[in-house]
Amino acid sequence: MHQDRSQFIRLCIANEILIFGEFTLKSGRISPYFFNAGKFSNGYLLGQLAANLGSLIIRELGTDLMLFGPAYKGIPIAAATAINISGCTGTEIKYAYNRKEAKDHGEGGSTVGAPISGPVVILDDVVTAGTSVYQSLEVIKRAGAALYAIVTVLDRQEKAENASLSTANILGAKLNVPVLSLIKLDDLVHHIEADQSLQSHLESMNSYRDQYGAT
């Protein structure tokens, strides 16, 4: 596993962003781990997240793009990552996000930030059912822009309901765009295998991956 990924996983565990136990997901599945991006709740942690995402985006997608953060967790992620990329490259990376409800006073509208144009990268914490992606895509299309890529913090690599592929793979194929992530379920399992202090979670993680892992 790439050293940067291992460092990022350690950061998440140390700050209880990634925790192990027994958690009921929205899908009804009982997961042995939970990832809470809301815990990137101070300047240092959000800066570390943005630095990792910024590095991934620069390396894989370049800088001729703008970022879109779906409300709500995608908003600080997109803003912080735009700051990081701009600082690292000297380019003015624009970003925008959607409102849950359109504003009918003041400046009005359903989005905040830069006008949505050109190639757009949707940036979010975890893609589960793909709902926020499709909602974001509608906003992007209405603005006359084009979806360029989807970037998430974590890819759970779980098969979607009534499918053998993951939601990320289905989205990538259906929308014909790359779907990238900082870390994946496989990375978590590999990290646990290498860390003696986490060995008690290995069996449940492997069992979950065997049961729900995408092909």
Sequence and secondary structure as in RCSB ss.txt:
>XXXX:A:sequence
MHQDRSQFIRLCIANEILIFGEFTLKSGRISPYFFNAGKFSNGYLLGQLAANLGSLIIRELGTDLMLFGPAYKGI
PIAAATAINISGCTGTEIKYAYNRKEAKDHGEGGSTVGAPISGPVVILDDVVTAGTSVYQSLEVIKRAGAALYAI
VTVLDRQEKAENASLSTANILGAKLNVPVLSLIKLDDLVHHIEADQSLQSHLESMNSYRDQYGAT
>XXXX:A:secstr
  HHHHHHHHHHHHTTSEEEEEEE TTS EEEEEE GGG  SHHHHHHHHHHHHHHHHHHH SSSEEEE TTTHH
HHHHHHHHHHHHHH     EEEEEEEEE STT EEEEES   SEEEEEEEE SSSHHHHHHHHHHHHTT EEEEE
EEEEE  BB TT SSBHHHHHHHHHTS EEEEEEHHHHHHHHHH GGGGGGHHHHHHHHHHHB  
